[in-house]
Protein backbone atom coordinates (compact mmCIF):
# COMPACT_ATOMS: atom_id res chain seq x y z
CA UNK A 1 0.00 0.00 0.00
CA UNK A 2 2.75 2.41 0.94
CA UNK A 3 4.70 1.49 -2.16
CA UNK A 4 1.68 2.14 -4.37
CA UNK A 5 1.17 5.50 -2.72
CA UNK A 6 4.81 6.39 -3.23
CA UNK A 7 4.56 5.47 -6.92
CA UNK A 8 1.42 7.60 -7.30
CA UNK A 9 3.16 10.56 -5.67
CA UNK A 10 6.17 10.15 -7.95
CA UNK A 11 3.97 9.91 -11.03
CA UNK A 12 2.10 13.05 -9.98
CA UNK A 13 5.38 14.85 -9.44
CA UNK A 14 6.66 13.81 -12.85
CA UNK A 15 3.38 14.86 -14.45
CA UNK A 16 3.68 18.30 -12.84
CA UNK A 17 7.26 18.62 -14.06
CA UNK A 18 6.19 17.64 -17.57
CA UNK A 19 3.40 20.22 -17.55
CA UNK A 20 5.77 22.90 -16.28
CA UNK A 21 8.35 22.00 -18.93
CA UNK A 22 5.71 22.08 -21.66
CA UNK A 23 4.45 25.45 -20.44
CA UNK A 24 7.95 26.92 -20.38
CA UNK A 25 8.74 25.63 -23.86
CA UNK A 26 5.46 27.02 -25.18
CA UNK A 27 6.21 30.39 -23.58
CA UNK A 28 9.76 30.53 -24.90
CA UNK A 29 8.71 29.36 -28.37
CA UNK A 30 6.16 32.15 -28.48
CA UNK A 31 8.39 34.92 -27.17
CA UNK A 32 11.73 33.89 -28.65
CA UNK A 33 11.43 34.62 -32.34
CA UNK A 34 14.84 35.01 -33.95
CA UNK A 35 14.77 37.71 -36.62
CA UNK A 36 15.81 36.20 -39.94
CA UNK A 37 18.20 39.14 -40.43
CA UNK A 38 20.08 38.10 -37.29
CA UNK A 39 21.34 34.88 -38.88
CA UNK A 40 24.80 34.85 -40.39
CA UNK A 41 24.12 33.70 -43.92
CA UNK A 42 27.49 33.69 -45.65
CA UNK A 43 30.71 32.74 -43.85
CA UNK A 44 32.87 34.34 -46.53
CA UNK A 45 31.03 37.63 -47.00
CA UNK A 46 29.39 38.30 -43.66
CA UNK A 47 26.26 40.34 -43.04
CA UNK A 48 27.99 42.51 -40.46
CA UNK A 49 27.72 46.29 -40.98
CA UNK A 50 30.51 48.10 -42.85
CA UNK A 51 32.70 50.59 -40.91
CA UNK A 52 30.56 53.48 -42.18
CA UNK A 53 27.87 54.11 -44.75
CA UNK A 54 30.48 55.73 -47.04
CA UNK A 55 33.19 53.09 -46.68
CA UNK A 56 33.67 50.08 -48.95
CA UNK A 57 36.63 48.64 -47.06
CA UNK A 58 36.22 45.31 -45.21
CA UNK A 59 34.71 45.49 -41.76
CA UNK A 60 37.31 45.50 -38.97
CA UNK A 61 37.43 42.67 -36.48
CA UNK A 62 35.47 43.57 -33.36
CA UNK A 63 35.89 40.33 -31.42
CA UNK A 64 39.38 39.76 -29.96
CA UNK A 65 41.34 36.71 -31.06
CA UNK A 66 41.12 35.01 -27.69
CA UNK A 67 39.75 31.50 -27.08
CA UNK A 68 38.42 30.77 -23.59
CA UNK A 69 37.68 27.30 -22.23
CA UNK A 70 36.99 25.92 -18.75
CA UNK A 71 37.91 22.80 -16.82
CA UNK A 72 38.29 21.91 -13.15
CA UNK A 73 42.09 21.72 -13.42
CA UNK A 74 44.88 22.24 -15.92
CA UNK A 75 44.91 18.53 -16.76
CA UNK A 76 42.39 17.94 -19.52
CA UNK A 77 41.08 14.46 -20.38
CA UNK A 78 42.83 13.15 -23.50
CA UNK A 79 39.77 13.47 -25.75
CA UNK A 80 39.14 17.10 -24.84
CA UNK A 81 42.85 17.93 -24.83
CA UNK A 82 43.18 16.74 -28.43
CA UNK A 83 40.17 18.79 -29.56
CA UNK A 84 41.43 21.89 -27.77
CA UNK A 85 44.94 21.50 -29.15
CA UNK A 86 43.53 21.04 -32.64
CA UNK A 87 41.86 24.46 -32.45
CA UNK A 88 45.03 26.07 -31.18
CA UNK A 89 47.12 24.43 -33.91
CA UNK A 90 44.69 25.69 -36.54
CA UNK A 91 44.82 29.24 -35.14
CA UNK A 92 48.25 29.73 -33.53
CA UNK A 93 47.83 33.51 -33.70
CA UNK A 94 44.90 33.37 -31.24
CA UNK A 95 45.49 33.73 -27.52
CA UNK A 96 44.28 30.82 -25.42
CA UNK A 97 43.12 30.72 -21.79
CA UNK A 98 41.99 27.64 -19.88
CA UNK A 99 40.02 28.77 -16.82
CA UNK A 100 40.32 26.30 -13.95
CA UNK A 101 38.20 26.20 -10.80
CA UNK A 102 40.97 28.04 -8.95
CA UNK A 103 41.74 30.71 -11.56
CA UNK A 104 38.03 31.31 -12.24
CA UNK A 105 37.24 31.98 -8.58
CA UNK A 106 40.29 34.22 -8.25
CA UNK A 107 39.16 36.20 -11.29
CA UNK A 108 35.63 36.68 -9.91
CA UNK A 109 36.99 37.71 -6.50
CA UNK A 110 39.31 40.31 -8.03
CA UNK A 111 37.24 41.68 -10.90
CA UNK A 112 33.59 41.11 -9.91
CA UNK A 113 33.56 40.81 -6.09
CA UNK A 114 29.85 41.72 -5.97
CA UNK A 115 29.10 38.31 -7.54
CA UNK A 116 31.41 36.16 -5.41
CA UNK A 117 28.79 35.16 -2.85
CA UNK A 118 26.42 33.90 -5.54
CA UNK A 119 29.30 32.19 -7.33
CA UNK A 120 30.42 30.36 -4.19
CA UNK A 121 26.93 29.23 -3.18
CA UNK A 122 25.84 27.69 -6.48
CA UNK A 123 24.59 24.14 -5.88
CA UNK A 124 26.40 22.59 -8.85
CA UNK A 125 29.90 23.09 -10.28
CA UNK A 126 28.49 23.45 -13.81
CA UNK A 127 26.72 26.64 -12.70
CA UNK A 128 30.09 28.16 -11.87
CA UNK A 129 31.45 26.89 -15.21
CA UNK A 130 28.51 28.58 -16.95
CA UNK A 131 28.90 31.83 -15.04
CA UNK A 132 32.64 32.25 -15.57
CA UNK A 133 32.25 32.17 -19.37
CA UNK A 134 29.91 35.15 -19.22
CA UNK A 135 32.22 37.16 -16.99
CA UNK A 136 35.45 36.53 -18.93
CA UNK A 137 33.70 37.42 -22.20
CA UNK A 138 32.39 40.60 -20.62
CA UNK A 139 35.83 41.51 -19.28
CA UNK A 140 38.14 40.40 -22.10
CA UNK A 141 35.91 39.62 -25.06
CA UNK A 142 36.80 36.74 -27.35
CA UNK A 143 35.38 33.31 -28.04
CA UNK A 144 34.12 30.85 -25.48
CA UNK A 145 33.73 27.24 -26.63
CA UNK A 146 33.04 24.05 -24.73
CA UNK A 147 35.75 21.41 -24.63
CA UNK A 148 33.64 18.90 -26.55
CA UNK A 149 33.84 21.04 -29.70
CA UNK A 150 36.45 20.78 -32.41
CA UNK A 151 37.41 23.40 -34.99
CA UNK A 152 36.87 22.67 -38.69
CA UNK A 153 37.75 26.13 -40.03
CA UNK A 154 39.49 29.28 -38.87
CA UNK A 155 37.13 31.64 -37.07
CA UNK A 156 38.44 34.88 -38.61
CA UNK A 157 35.37 35.57 -40.84
CA UNK A 158 33.14 35.66 -37.76
CA UNK A 159 35.15 38.23 -35.83
CA UNK A 160 33.64 41.23 -37.65
CA UNK A 161 30.43 40.81 -35.64
CA UNK A 162 30.08 42.30 -32.18
CA UNK A 163 28.38 39.30 -30.59
CA UNK A 164 27.38 35.86 -31.85
CA UNK A 165 25.14 33.28 -30.21
CA UNK A 166 24.46 29.82 -31.63
CA UNK A 167 21.04 28.56 -32.64
CA UNK A 168 19.96 25.43 -30.79
CA UNK A 169 17.01 23.04 -30.59
CA UNK A 170 14.21 22.87 -29.69
CA UNK A 171 14.23 26.64 -29.07
CA UNK A 172 16.55 29.45 -28.16
CA UNK A 173 20.32 29.75 -28.17
CA UNK A 174 23.11 27.62 -26.76
CA UNK A 175 25.73 28.71 -24.25
CA UNK A 176 28.43 26.25 -25.36
CA UNK A 177 29.67 28.76 -27.95
CA UNK A 178 29.67 32.54 -27.59
CA UNK A 179 31.61 35.23 -29.47
CA UNK A 180 31.69 38.70 -27.92
CA UNK A 181 33.51 41.96 -28.16
CA UNK A 182 34.77 43.37 -24.87
CA UNK A 183 32.10 44.95 -22.64
CA UNK A 184 29.27 44.23 -25.04
CA UNK A 185 25.98 45.52 -23.53
CA UNK A 186 24.35 42.12 -23.95
CA UNK A 187 27.05 40.44 -21.86
CA UNK A 188 26.62 43.20 -19.29
CA UNK A 189 22.93 42.33 -19.11
CA UNK A 190 23.73 38.63 -18.76
CA UNK A 191 26.08 38.99 -15.82
CA UNK A 192 23.79 41.51 -14.08
CA UNK A 193 20.84 39.09 -14.19
CA UNK A 194 22.59 35.95 -12.92
CA UNK A 195 21.81 36.69 -9.28
CA UNK A 196 18.10 37.27 -9.96
CA UNK A 197 17.88 33.91 -11.78
CA UNK A 198 19.62 31.96 -9.02
CA UNK A 199 16.75 29.65 -8.07
CA UNK A 200 16.63 25.94 -7.32
CA UNK A 201 14.10 24.05 -9.45
CA UNK A 202 14.06 20.84 -7.35
CA UNK A 203 15.93 18.81 -9.98
CA UNK A 204 19.53 19.18 -11.14
CA UNK A 205 18.88 19.65 -14.86
CA UNK A 206 16.22 22.40 -14.83
CA UNK A 207 18.07 24.20 -12.04
CA UNK A 208 21.16 24.48 -14.22
CA UNK A 209 19.27 25.20 -17.43
CA UNK A 210 17.23 28.06 -16.00
CA UNK A 211 19.75 29.62 -13.60
CA UNK A 212 22.92 29.76 -15.71
CA UNK A 213 22.52 27.50 -18.74
CA UNK A 214 21.01 27.74 -22.23
CA UNK A 215 17.46 28.59 -21.12
CA UNK A 216 18.82 31.41 -18.95
CA UNK A 217 20.83 32.75 -21.88
CA UNK A 218 17.85 32.37 -24.21
CA UNK A 219 15.71 34.38 -21.81
CA UNK A 220 18.34 37.13 -21.74
CA UNK A 221 18.45 37.14 -25.53
CA UNK A 222 14.67 37.41 -25.79
CA UNK A 223 14.42 40.30 -23.35
CA UNK A 224 17.42 42.10 -24.85
CA UNK A 225 15.94 41.93 -28.34
CA UNK A 226 12.54 42.97 -27.00
CA UNK A 227 14.09 46.02 -25.33
CA UNK A 228 15.56 47.04 -28.71
CA UNK A 229 12.41 46.33 -30.69
CA UNK A 230 12.00 49.99 -31.68
CA UNK A 231 15.24 49.84 -33.67
CA UNK A 232 14.89 46.57 -35.61
CA UNK A 233 17.45 47.57 -38.20
CA UNK A 234 20.15 47.42 -35.53
CA UNK A 235 19.25 44.01 -34.08
CA UNK A 236 21.29 41.87 -36.43
CA UNK A 237 24.31 44.06 -35.77
CA UNK A 238 23.91 43.90 -32.00
CA UNK A 239 23.47 40.13 -31.68
CA UNK A 240 24.12 37.84 -34.63
CA UNK A 241 22.97 34.23 -34.66
CA UNK A 242 25.11 31.37 -35.96
CA UNK A 243 22.70 29.00 -37.72
CA UNK A 244 22.98 25.26 -37.29
CA UNK A 245 24.42 24.98 -40.81
CA UNK A 246 27.50 26.91 -39.62
CA UNK A 247 27.36 25.84 -35.97
CA UNK A 248 27.32 22.17 -36.97
CA UNK A 249 25.37 20.90 -33.95
CA UNK A 250 22.04 19.05 -34.12
CA UNK A 251 22.44 18.48 -37.85
CA UNK A 252 22.28 15.33 -39.96
CA UNK A 253 25.30 13.95 -41.76
CA UNK A 254 26.08 16.12 -44.77
CA UNK A 255 23.64 18.85 -43.70
CA UNK A 256 26.34 21.30 -42.59
CA UNK A 257 29.30 21.07 -45.01
CA UNK A 258 30.36 24.66 -44.19
CA UNK A 259 30.25 24.25 -40.41
CA UNK A 260 32.98 25.88 -38.36
CA UNK A 261 32.75 23.29 -35.58
CA UNK A 262 32.49 19.57 -34.93
CA UNK A 263 30.63 18.36 -31.84
CA UNK A 264 31.20 15.36 -29.60
CA UNK A 265 28.34 15.96 -27.18
CA UNK A 266 30.10 15.66 -23.84
CA UNK A 267 27.29 16.94 -21.56
CA UNK A 268 29.10 15.45 -18.59
CA UNK A 269 27.06 17.66 -16.23
CA UNK A 270 23.72 16.07 -17.19
CA UNK A 271 22.08 14.15 -14.38
CA UNK A 272 19.55 11.34 -14.77
CA UNK A 273 16.66 13.83 -14.77
CA UNK A 274 17.88 15.23 -18.09
CA UNK A 275 16.38 12.31 -19.97
CA UNK A 276 12.97 13.13 -18.54
CA UNK A 277 13.08 16.89 -18.92
CA UNK A 278 14.42 16.44 -22.44
CA UNK A 279 15.64 19.88 -23.53
Helices and strands as residue ranges (DSSP letters): H 2-31, G 36-38, E 66-70, H 78-90, E 95-99, H 101-111, G 113-115, H 116-121, H 125-140, E 142-145, E 149-151, G 156-158, E 163-167, E 173-180, H 185-193, H 204-211, H 214-227, G 229-234, H 235-238, E 240-242, H 244-247, E 261-263, H 274-277
